[in-house]
Amino acid sequence: MTESVILEVPQDILDSARLTAPELKLELALSLYAQGRLAIGKARELAGLSLWEFRQVIAARCIAAHYDLKSRNRDLQTFT
């Protein structure tokens, strides 16, 4: 079983940022993904979105998809 960590964010901080708790989780997931600190699967899990939904948000925010040489080679092997 995976452990959870509870992060307390004062409501006035959320109010000042004009964010709900789910929106804050999305922003954190997007930031960590954009920095290369989370893979897309873990980032979408943190955001609470499907892979399709998370990819749509990434595209809308103009965040570059992470696609390294290893992934490219694996995809080429799959298609050949």
C-alpha beads as a LAMMPS data file, in Angstrom:
LAMMPS data file: protein, C-alpha beads

80 atoms
79 bonds

1 atom types
1 bond types

-500.0 500.0 xlo xhi
-500.0 500.0 ylo yhi
-500.0 500.0 zlo zhi

Masses

1 110.0

Atoms # bond

1 1 1 0.000 0.000 0.000
2 1 1 1.243 3.478 -0.865
3 1 1 1.682 5.938 1.964
4 1 1 0.122 9.365 1.729
5 1 1 1.462 12.648 3.002
6 1 1 -0.899 15.361 4.111
7 1 1 0.147 18.861 3.146
8 1 1 -1.683 21.569 5.015
9 1 1 -2.289 24.725 3.044
10 1 1 -4.095 27.511 4.886
11 1 1 -7.396 28.434 3.258
12 1 1 -6.346 32.078 3.030
13 1 1 -3.409 31.040 0.822
14 1 1 -5.773 29.178 -1.494
15 1 1 -8.124 32.134 -1.462
16 1 1 -5.293 34.557 -2.267
17 1 1 -4.176 32.351 -5.139
18 1 1 -7.813 31.897 -6.212
19 1 1 -7.340 28.137 -6.236
20 1 1 -9.293 25.190 -4.925
21 1 1 -7.451 22.218 -3.433
22 1 1 -7.861 20.157 -6.655
23 1 1 -6.590 23.090 -8.718
24 1 1 -3.549 23.373 -6.449
25 1 1 -2.827 19.670 -6.957
26 1 1 -3.054 20.184 -10.720
27 1 1 -0.689 23.158 -10.585
28 1 1 1.797 21.163 -8.497
29 1 1 1.567 18.208 -10.874
30 1 1 2.107 20.440 -13.915
31 1 1 5.057 22.179 -12.323
32 1 1 6.762 18.941 -11.306
33 1 1 6.132 17.444 -14.749
34 1 1 7.470 20.540 -16.531
35 1 1 10.613 20.391 -14.385
36 1 1 11.115 16.743 -15.267
37 1 1 10.694 15.702 -11.651
38 1 1 7.598 13.565 -12.307
39 1 1 6.821 11.290 -15.220
40 1 1 3.494 11.870 -16.922
41 1 1 1.869 8.872 -15.224
42 1 1 2.695 10.044 -11.720
43 1 1 1.893 13.667 -12.569
44 1 1 -1.553 12.788 -13.893
45 1 1 -2.117 10.619 -10.815
46 1 1 -1.271 13.549 -8.539
47 1 1 -3.560 15.806 -10.563
48 1 1 -6.380 13.278 -10.346
49 1 1 -6.850 13.263 -14.110
50 1 1 -6.873 10.611 -16.784
51 1 1 -3.836 10.459 -19.040
52 1 1 -5.906 11.949 -21.866
53 1 1 -7.119 14.856 -19.691
54 1 1 -3.612 15.549 -18.381
55 1 1 -2.169 15.550 -21.917
56 1 1 -4.847 18.063 -22.935
57 1 1 -3.885 20.376 -20.064
58 1 1 -0.183 20.052 -20.949
59 1 1 -0.945 20.983 -24.546
60 1 1 -3.155 23.909 -23.515
61 1 1 -0.364 25.219 -21.261
62 1 1 2.251 24.738 -24.017
63 1 1 4.319 22.462 -21.772
64 1 1 6.695 20.352 -23.821
65 1 1 6.066 16.627 -23.660
66 1 1 8.931 14.584 -22.269
67 1 1 10.115 12.246 -24.952
68 1 1 13.638 10.983 -24.602
69 1 1 15.781 8.844 -26.891
70 1 1 15.008 5.681 -24.916
71 1 1 11.258 6.239 -25.395
72 1 1 11.771 6.949 -29.090
73 1 1 13.755 3.755 -29.608
74 1 1 11.162 1.716 -27.718
75 1 1 8.398 3.182 -29.885
76 1 1 10.354 2.444 -33.065
77 1 1 10.746 -1.191 -32.001
78 1 1 7.020 -1.395 -31.329
79 1 1 6.108 -0.085 -34.768
80 1 1 8.600 -2.184 -36.747

Bonds

1 1 1 2
2 1 2 3
3 1 3 4
4 1 4 5
5 1 5 6
6 1 6 7
7 1 7 8
8 1 8 9
9 1 9 10
10 1 10 11
11 1 11 12
12 1 12 13
13 1 13 14
14 1 14 15
15 1 15 16
16 1 16 17
17 1 17 18
18 1 18 19
19 1 19 20
20 1 20 21
21 1 21 22
22 1 22 23
23 1 23 24
24 1 24 25
25 1 25 26
26 1 26 27
27 1 27 28
28 1 28 29
29 1 29 30
30 1 30 31
31 1 31 32
32 1 32 33
33 1 33 34
34 1 34 35
35 1 35 36
36 1 36 37
37 1 37 38
38 1 38 39
39 1 39 40
40 1 40 41
41 1 41 42
42 1 42 43
43 1 43 44
44 1 44 45
45 1 45 46
46 1 46 47
47 1 47 48
48 1 48 49
49 1 49 50
50 1 50 51
51 1 51 52
52 1 52 53
53 1 53 54
54 1 54 55
55 1 55 56
56 1 56 57
57 1 57 58
58 1 58 59
59 1 59 60
60 1 60 61
61 1 61 62
62 1 62 63
63 1 63 64
64 1 64 65
65 1 65 66
66 1 66 67
67 1 67 68
68 1 68 69
69 1 69 70
70 1 70 71
71 1 71 72
72 1 72 73
73 1 73 74
74 1 74 75
75 1 75 76
76 1 76 77
77 1 77 78
78 1 78 79
79 1 79 80
